[in-house]
Amino acid sequence: MGVRTRVRGASDARGAARVVIADADIVAFRAYLGEYGLDPGTIDTYVHQVQRCYAEGGPVERLKSRMAPKTKRLARAAVRHWAAFRDDPALRKAVDRVKLPAARRQAVKVPLSRETLMAVMREIETGGTVHPRVRPILGLMAFRGFRDGDVLRLQRKEVATALAKGTLVYEAKGGRYLEFRVLKTFRRWLEHLMDVPRWQRVEDLVSTSATPDRRRKAAARRVQRELAAIGRKLGIEGLHPHQLRRTYCVEYLRANKGDPEALIKLTQHMQWANHATALQYVDHLRGAELDSVAETMFDE
């Protein structure tokens, strides 16, 4: 598949002409990524990365330039999709041959203890240090284990339907539609959302950025800051949104301890596609038990 481009008169710092991909190809590429199942924010990011690659001497040249390792990996992922869209295996091989710096290992997000989780929940309920518009977002995360991104994408009509029919249906990460029965543990947080007027998506409550991608990212940062403030007040260093989800899942397994179907129940409860994700939380629970045995193995 060919690609239409035009070359600007200016050149970059290395003297290479700046290539601009034709609008028609960008539109077609966006449609391709949408059919692949990527969310709008990821599509915007990949399109931007591909455009930057061609504006800075081409994909291979940009991947060899001085960039942060994480940005290089993002750019290569975008170009791989671009190569597939163009049916260009030579481009795919070329970018795959570029050796990138080793990925930095992210710190393992350890679940909170039950006592710490309960303290965080009390802080969210009382709302002493939490902005009123962020409280229901954190409430849905802590009391039901929802992802922060999924909560921020919730639409007002989805919340209204959930309260009326008792089932919350929404589009989650990766374009999957999930369905959850509305439980008393988190129904009140949906009601709090509906009490706030004039919003279409939950992200609108905490961000006024013009574009959807920027609005979602700004809203996510705001939620992280509010949760980190709770952590500082309670003496929890580096409290992160995913810790609430991780802790919720571990506590769910703990409540089903001894049930041979606990793993299946957690997978279904969280609407995961398979058991692989659930196994991560089994390891957390089992790890605590193993450490407990080790502490007493030499006692007389």
C-alpha positions in Angstrom: 0.0 0.0 0.0 1.5 3.3 -1.0 1.7 6.4 1.1 1.1 9.9 -0.1 3.5 12.5 1.4 4.6 16.1 0.8 8.0 17.6 1.7 8.2 20.9 3.5 10.9 23.4 2.3 12.6 23.4 5.7 14.8 20.7 7.0 15.6 19.3 10.5 18.8 19.7 12.5 20.5 16.9 10.5 19.6 18.4 7.2 16.9 15.9 6.3 13.7 17.1 4.6 10.6 17.2 6.8 8.1 14.8 5.4 4.4 15.4 6.1 2.0 12.4 5.6 -1.0 13.2 3.6 -4.3 13.8 5.5 -6.0 11.0 3.6 -3.5 8.5 4.8 -3.8 9.7 8.4 -7.6 9.3 8.3 -7.2 5.8 6.9 -4.6 4.9 9.5 -6.9 6.1 12.3 -9.6 3.9 10.9 -7.3 0.9 10.8 -6.2 1.4 14.4 -9.8 1.7 15.4 -10.7 -1.6 13.7 -7.7 -3.1 15.5 -9.4 -2.3 18.8 -7.3 0.6 20.1 -8.9 3.3 22.2 -9.0 6.9 20.9 -6.3 8.1 23.2 -3.9 5.4 22.0 -4.8 6.1 18.4 -3.9 9.8 18.8 -0.6 8.9 20.4 0.3 6.4 17.6 -0.6 8.9 14.9 1.5 11.6 16.5 4.5 9.3 16.8 4.3 8.2 13.2 4.1 11.8 12.1 7.1 12.7 14.2 9.1 9.9 12.8 8.6 11.0 9.2 9.1 14.7 10.1 12.4 13.8 11.7 14.1 11.9 8.9 12.1 8.6 9.0 11.3 5.9 11.5 14.7 4.3 11.6 16.5 7.6 12.0 14.3 8.7 14.8 14.6 5.4 16.7 18.4 5.8 16.5 18.2 9.4 17.8 18.5 10.5 21.4 15.1 9.9 23.0 13.9 8.6 26.3 13.8 4.8 26.2 10.0 4.8 26.9 9.4 7.2 24.0 11.5 5.0 21.7 9.4 1.9 22.5 6.2 3.9 22.0 7.4 5.1 18.6 8.4 1.6 17.5 5.0 0.2 18.5 3.4 3.0 16.5 5.6 2.4 13.4 4.9 -1.4 13.6 1.2 -0.6 13.3 2.0 1.8 10.4 4.0 -0.9 8.6 1.1 -3.3 9.0 -1.3 -0.7 7.7 0.9 0.0 4.7 1.6 -3.8 4.2 5.3 -2.9 4.3 7.2 -5.9 5.8 10.5 -4.2 4.9 9.7 -1.3 7.2 8.8 -3.6 10.0 12.1 -5.5 9.7 14.0 -2.2 9.6 12.6 -0.8 12.8 12.9 -4.2 14.5 16.6 -4.3 13.8 17.1 -1.1 15.7 18.4 -2.0 19.1 16.7 -0.1 21.9 17.8 0.5 25.5 16.7 -2.1 28.0 13.3 -1.4 29.4 13.3 -0.1 32.9 11.7 -2.5 35.3 8.7 -0.9 36.9 8.3 -1.1 40.7 6.0 -3.9 41.7 2.8 -2.4 43.1 2.3 -4.2 46.3 -1.3 -4.4 47.6 -2.2 -2.6 50.8 -3.0 -4.4 54.0 -6.6 -4.8 54.9 -6.3 -2.3 57.7 -4.6 0.3 55.4 -7.3 -0.2 52.7 -10.0 0.4 55.3 -8.3 3.6 56.4 -8.2 4.8 52.8 -11.9 4.0 52.4 -12.7 5.9 55.6 -10.8 8.9 54.3 -12.7 8.8 51.0 -16.0 8.5 52.8 -15.4 11.4 55.1 -14.0 13.5 52.3 -11.8 15.6 54.5 -8.9 16.1 52.1 -10.7 15.0 48.8 -12.3 17.3 46.3 -16.1 16.5 46.2 -15.9 15.7 42.4 -13.1 13.3 42.9 -14.6 11.5 45.9 -17.1 9.3 43.8 -14.3 8.4 41.4 -12.0 7.2 44.2 -15.1 5.5 45.8 -15.7 3.4 42.7 -12.0 2.4 42.6 -11.7 1.5 46.3 -15.1 -0.1 46.9 -15.3 -2.1 43.6 -11.8 -2.3 42.2 -12.5 -0.4 39.0 -9.6 1.0 36.9 -9.3 4.8 37.2 -9.3 5.1 33.3 -12.6 3.1 33.1 -14.3 5.3 35.7 -13.1 8.4 33.9 -14.6 7.1 30.6 -18.0 6.4 32.1 -20.8 8.3 30.4 -23.6 10.0 32.2 -26.2 8.0 30.3 -24.4 4.7 31.4 -24.5 5.7 35.0 -28.2 6.7 34.8 -29.1 3.4 33.1 -27.1 1.5 35.8 -29.0 3.1 38.6 -32.3 2.5 36.9 -31.7 -1.1 35.8 -29.2 -2.3 38.3 -26.5 -3.2 35.7 -23.6 -1.0 34.7 -22.5 -1.5 31.1 -19.6 0.5 29.7 -16.7 0.4 27.2 -13.5 -0.5 29.1 -9.8 -0.5 28.2 -9.1 -2.0 24.8 -12.7 -1.4 23.5 -14.2 -4.3 25.5 -17.7 -3.8 26.8 -18.1 -4.9 30.4 -21.2 -5.6 32.4 -21.4 -5.4 36.2 -24.3 -5.8 38.6 -24.7 -2.6 40.7 -24.0 -3.6 44.3 -24.8 -1.7 47.4 -21.1 -1.4 48.1 -20.7 1.1 45.3 -24.2 2.2 44.3 -23.9 5.4 46.4 -20.9 6.5 44.4 -22.9 6.3 41.2 -25.6 8.3 42.9 -23.0 10.9 43.9 -21.9 11.2 40.2 -25.5 11.8 39.1 -26.0 14.5 41.8 -23.4 16.6 39.9 -24.9 18.4 36.9 -23.5 19.2 33.5 -21.1 16.5 32.5 -21.1 13.9 29.7 -18.1 11.8 30.8 -16.7 11.5 34.3 -13.4 13.0 33.1 -15.4 16.2 32.5 -15.8 16.6 36.3 -12.1 17.1 37.0 -10.6 18.4 33.7 -11.5 21.2 31.3 -8.8 20.4 28.6 -10.0 21.0 25.1 -9.2 17.7 23.4 -10.4 14.2 24.7 -6.9 12.8 25.0 -5.6 15.7 27.0 -8.7 15.9 29.1 -8.4 12.2 30.0 -4.7 12.4 30.9 -5.3 15.6 33.0 -8.2 14.0 34.8 -6.1 10.9 35.5 -3.3 13.0 36.9 -5.8 14.8 39.1 -7.1 11.6 40.5 -3.6 10.4 41.2 -2.8 13.6 43.0 -5.9 13.4 45.2 -5.1 9.7 46.1 -1.5 10.5 46.8 -2.6 13.3 49.2 -4.7 10.7 51.1 -1.6 8.5 51.2 0.6 11.3 52.6 -2.1 12.0 55.3 -2.2 8.3 56.3 1.6 7.8 56.0 1.4 5.6 52.9 4.2 6.5 50.6 3.5 6.4 46.8 -0.1 5.4 47.0 -1.2 4.7 43.4 -4.6 4.1 41.8 -3.8 0.6 40.7 -3.0 -0.3 44.3 -6.7 0.1 45.1 -7.6 -2.4 42.4 -4.9 -4.8 43.4 -5.9 -4.7 47.0 -9.5 -5.2 46.2 -8.7 -8.3 44.2 -6.5 -9.8 47.0 -9.2 -9.1 49.6 -11.8 -10.8 47.3 -9.6 -13.9 47.2 -9.1 -13.7 50.9 -12.8 -13.7 51.5 -13.1 -16.8 49.3 -10.2 -18.6 51.0 -10.7 -22.4 50.9 -13.2 -22.2 48.0 -11.8 -24.3 45.1 -13.6 -22.0 42.6 -12.1 -18.8 44.1 -9.9 -18.1 41.0 -12.9 -18.6 38.7 -15.1 -16.4 40.8 -12.5 -13.6 40.9 -12.0 -13.8 37.1 -15.8 -13.5 36.5 -16.2 -10.9 39.2 -13.6 -8.6 37.5 -14.7 -9.6 34.0 -11.3 -10.7 32.9 -10.9 -12.6 29.6 -8.9 -15.4 31.3 -7.4 -16.7 34.5 -3.9 -15.4 33.8 -4.5 -12.0 35.4 -6.2 -13.6 38.5 -3.2 -15.7 39.1 -1.1 -12.6 39.8 -3.3 -11.9 42.8 -3.2 -15.5 44.0 0.6 -15.0 44.2 0.2 -12.0 46.4 -2.0 -13.8 48.8 0.1 -17.0 48.8 3.3 -14.9 49.3 2.0 -13.5 52.5 1.1 -17.0 53.8 4.6 -18.3 52.8 6.3 -15.5 54.6 4.2 -16.1 57.7 5.4 -19.8 57.7 9.0 -18.7 57.3 8.8 -16.3 60.3 7.8 -19.2 62.6 9.7 -22.2 61.2 12.6 -21.9 63.7 10.5 -21.2 66.7 10.9 -23.7 69.5 
